[in-house]
Amino acid sequence: MTVRPPRFYSVKMMNINQVIILSGLSLVGTMTTLIVTSFSISARPNPDTLGICYYIIGDSVKSSSPCVISTGYGTGVHYEIQNWTNGNKVEIYIDHTKEKPIIKVNGKKAIEVNRSKTFFHKMMPNSPESDSDSFPCLDIVNSKESFCSFIKD
């Protein structure tokens, strides 16, 4: 009985999560197929930006600090990490793999709101002033806490 060394007839690279399919392994006249799958999940970071980060309770700013804002995305999730100069760190994840995106701030569920740049109160959606005098924030669900960042241009 002769055993031939494995022979690969084709190697196909697919660009979706680096899936590698190897097929056509031949042993003693019998055709078998070997499938090797390798998934690598990697984030794609964007350049860091400088901004001002705010921690708001109700409509009052409890803390603010210059911060470095790191953003990126990977496998349906966008992230933002705010590194405050006072040592605080805020991690924001938005999962777009569901019908309605799921937002988490430091592991807590959150919703998007617009707040006034001047008085920090919540703005009504589609109000005339909302475009010129507002910036996006994330309110923690069932809490008065809100986290905001304003990117310096």
C-alpha positions as a Markdown table, in Angstrom:
| # | Residue | x | y | z |
|---|---|---|---|---|
| 1 | Met | 0.0 | 0.0 | 0.0 |
| 2 | Thr | 1.4 | 3.4 | -1.0 |
| 3 | Val | 0.6 | 6.5 | 0.9 |
| 4 | Arg | 1.1 | 9.7 | -1.0 |
| 5 | Pro | 2.0 | 12.9 | 0.8 |
| 6 | Pro | -0.9 | 15.4 | 1.1 |
| 7 | Arg | -1.4 | 17.5 | -2.0 |
| 8 | Phe | -3.3 | 20.8 | -2.0 |
| 9 | Tyr | -5.1 | 21.5 | -5.2 |
| 10 | Ser | -6.3 | 24.9 | -4.4 |
| 11 | Val | -5.8 | 27.6 | -1.8 |
| 12 | Lys | -8.4 | 30.3 | -1.9 |
| 13 | Met | -8.1 | 33.5 | 0.1 |
| 14 | Met | -11.4 | 35.3 | 1.0 |
| 15 | Asn | -11.4 | 38.8 | 2.3 |
| 16 | Ile | -14.2 | 38.3 | 4.8 |
| 17 | Asn | -12.5 | 37.9 | 8.2 |
| 18 | Gln | -9.5 | 36.2 | 6.7 |
| 19 | Val | -11.2 | 32.9 | 5.9 |
| 20 | Ile | -8.8 | 30.4 | 4.4 |
| 21 | Ile | -10.2 | 27.3 | 2.6 |
| 22 | Leu | -7.8 | 24.6 | 1.7 |
| 23 | Ser | -9.3 | 21.8 | -0.4 |
| 24 | Gly | -8.2 | 18.7 | -2.4 |
| 25 | Leu | -6.2 | 16.6 | 0.1 |
| 26 | Ser | -5.4 | 13.2 | -1.6 |
| 27 | Leu | -4.6 | 10.0 | 0.3 |
| 28 | Val | -4.3 | 6.7 | -1.5 |
| 29 | Gly | -6.7 | 7.4 | -4.3 |
| 30 | Thr | -9.4 | 8.7 | -1.9 |
| 31 | Met | -10.4 | 12.3 | -2.2 |
| 32 | Thr | -11.1 | 14.0 | 1.1 |
| 33 | Thr | -11.6 | 17.7 | 1.9 |
| 34 | Leu | -9.9 | 19.5 | 4.7 |
| 35 | Ile | -11.3 | 22.9 | 5.6 |
| 36 | Val | -9.3 | 25.1 | 7.9 |
| 37 | Thr | -11.0 | 28.3 | 9.0 |
| 38 | Ser | -9.3 | 31.1 | 10.8 |
| 39 | Phe | -11.1 | 34.1 | 12.1 |
| 40 | Ser | -9.3 | 37.2 | 13.2 |
| 41 | Ile | -11.3 | 40.0 | 14.7 |
| 42 | Ser | -9.5 | 43.3 | 14.5 |
| 43 | Ala | -10.5 | 46.8 | 15.2 |
| 44 | Arg | -9.7 | 49.5 | 12.7 |
| 45 | Pro | -8.7 | 52.6 | 14.6 |
| 46 | Asn | -9.1 | 56.2 | 13.3 |
| 47 | Pro | -6.5 | 58.9 | 14.1 |
| 48 | Asp | -6.9 | 60.3 | 17.7 |
| 49 | Thr | -8.5 | 63.7 | 18.1 |
| 50 | Leu | -8.4 | 66.3 | 20.8 |
| 51 | Gly | -11.5 | 67.4 | 22.5 |
| 52 | Ile | -13.3 | 68.5 | 25.7 |
| 53 | Cys | -15.1 | 65.7 | 27.6 |
| 54 | Tyr | -17.9 | 66.3 | 30.0 |
| 55 | Tyr | -19.6 | 64.4 | 32.8 |
| 56 | Ile | -23.0 | 65.8 | 33.4 |
| 57 | Ile | -25.6 | 64.9 | 36.1 |
| 58 | Gly | -29.0 | 66.3 | 35.2 |
| 59 | Asp | -28.3 | 69.6 | 33.5 |
| 60 | Ser | -25.2 | 70.4 | 35.5 |
| 61 | Val | -21.6 | 69.8 | 34.5 |
| 62 | Lys | -19.9 | 67.9 | 37.3 |
| 63 | Ser | -16.6 | 67.4 | 35.6 |
| 64 | Ser | -14.9 | 68.5 | 32.4 |
| 65 | Ser | -11.4 | 68.0 | 31.0 |
| 66 | Pro | -9.4 | 68.1 | 27.8 |
| 67 | Cys | -9.3 | 64.6 | 26.4 |
| 68 | Val | -7.8 | 62.5 | 23.7 |
| 69 | Ile | -10.6 | 60.7 | 21.8 |
| 70 | Ser | -9.8 | 57.4 | 20.1 |
| 71 | Thr | -12.3 | 56.0 | 17.8 |
| 72 | Gly | -12.6 | 53.0 | 15.5 |
| 73 | Tyr | -14.7 | 50.1 | 14.3 |
| 74 | Gly | -14.6 | 46.4 | 13.7 |
| 75 | Thr | -17.2 | 43.6 | 13.1 |
| 76 | Gly | -20.2 | 45.8 | 13.4 |
| 77 | Val | -19.1 | 47.7 | 16.5 |
| 78 | His | -18.0 | 51.3 | 16.7 |
| 79 | Tyr | -16.0 | 52.4 | 19.7 |
| 80 | Glu | -14.9 | 55.6 | 21.3 |
| 81 | Ile | -12.4 | 55.8 | 24.2 |
| 82 | Gln | -12.1 | 59.1 | 26.0 |
| 83 | Asn | -8.8 | 59.5 | 27.9 |
| 84 | Trp | -9.2 | 62.5 | 30.1 |
| 85 | Thr | -6.2 | 64.5 | 31.3 |
| 86 | Asn | -7.4 | 64.1 | 34.9 |
| 87 | Gly | -7.0 | 60.3 | 34.6 |
| 88 | Asn | -10.6 | 59.4 | 33.9 |
| 89 | Lys | -11.3 | 57.0 | 31.0 |
| 90 | Val | -14.7 | 56.5 | 29.4 |
| 91 | Glu | -15.4 | 53.6 | 27.0 |
| 92 | Ile | -18.3 | 53.8 | 24.6 |
| 93 | Tyr | -19.4 | 50.9 | 22.3 |
| 94 | Ile | -22.1 | 51.0 | 19.7 |
| 95 | Asp | -23.2 | 47.6 | 18.4 |
| 96 | His | -24.7 | 48.0 | 14.9 |
| 97 | Thr | -25.3 | 44.2 | 14.4 |
| 98 | Lys | -28.8 | 44.5 | 15.8 |
| 99 | Glu | -31.9 | 46.1 | 14.2 |
| 100 | Lys | -31.7 | 48.9 | 16.7 |
| 101 | Pro | -28.1 | 49.8 | 17.7 |
| 102 | Ile | -27.1 | 49.0 | 21.3 |
| 103 | Ile | -25.1 | 51.7 | 23.0 |
| 104 | Lys | -23.0 | 51.1 | 26.2 |
| 105 | Val | -21.0 | 53.6 | 28.2 |
| 106 | Asn | -18.6 | 52.0 | 30.7 |
| 107 | Gly | -20.7 | 48.8 | 30.4 |
| 108 | Lys | -24.0 | 50.6 | 31.1 |
| 109 | Lys | -26.8 | 50.9 | 28.5 |
| 110 | Ala | -27.2 | 54.5 | 27.1 |
| 111 | Ile | -29.2 | 56.5 | 24.6 |
| 112 | Glu | -28.1 | 59.4 | 22.3 |
| 113 | Val | -29.3 | 62.9 | 23.1 |
| 114 | Asn | -28.3 | 66.4 | 22.0 |
| 115 | Arg | -27.4 | 69.0 | 24.6 |
| 116 | Ser | -26.9 | 72.7 | 24.5 |
| 117 | Lys | -23.3 | 73.9 | 24.2 |
| 118 | Thr | -24.2 | 76.9 | 26.4 |
| 119 | Phe | -26.5 | 75.6 | 29.2 |
| 120 | Phe | -26.0 | 71.8 | 28.8 |
| 121 | His | -29.8 | 71.1 | 28.9 |
| 122 | Lys | -31.2 | 68.4 | 26.6 |
| 123 | Met | -32.4 | 69.8 | 23.3 |
| 124 | Met | -35.6 | 68.7 | 21.5 |
| 125 | Pro | -34.9 | 66.8 | 18.3 |
| 126 | Asn | -35.4 | 68.9 | 15.1 |
| 127 | Ser | -35.5 | 72.2 | 17.0 |
| 128 | Pro | -34.2 | 75.2 | 15.0 |
| 129 | Glu | -31.3 | 75.7 | 17.5 |
| 130 | Ser | -30.3 | 72.1 | 17.7 |
| 131 | Asp | -27.9 | 72.2 | 14.8 |
| 132 | Ser | -26.0 | 75.4 | 15.7 |
| 133 | Asp | -26.0 | 75.2 | 19.5 |
| 134 | Ser | -25.8 | 71.5 | 20.4 |
| 135 | Phe | -23.5 | 68.6 | 20.6 |
| 136 | Pro | -24.1 | 64.9 | 20.9 |
| 137 | Cys | -24.1 | 63.2 | 24.3 |
| 138 | Leu | -25.0 | 59.8 | 25.7 |
| 139 | Asp | -27.4 | 59.5 | 28.6 |
| 140 | Ile | -27.1 | 56.4 | 30.9 |
| 141 | Val | -30.5 | 54.6 | 30.9 |
| 142 | Asn | -32.4 | 55.0 | 34.3 |
| 143 | Ser | -29.8 | 57.5 | 35.5 |
| 144 | Lys | -29.2 | 61.3 | 35.4 |
| 145 | Glu | -25.7 | 60.7 | 34.2 |
| 146 | Ser | -24.6 | 61.9 | 30.8 |
| 147 | Phe | -21.2 | 61.7 | 28.9 |
| 148 | Cys | -20.4 | 64.2 | 26.2 |
| 149 | Ser | -17.4 | 65.0 | 24.0 |
| 150 | Phe | -16.8 | 68.1 | 21.9 |
| 151 | Ile | -14.1 | 67.8 | 19.3 |
| 152 | Lys | -12.0 | 70.8 | 18.8 |
| 153 | Asp | -11.7 | 71.8 | 15.1 |
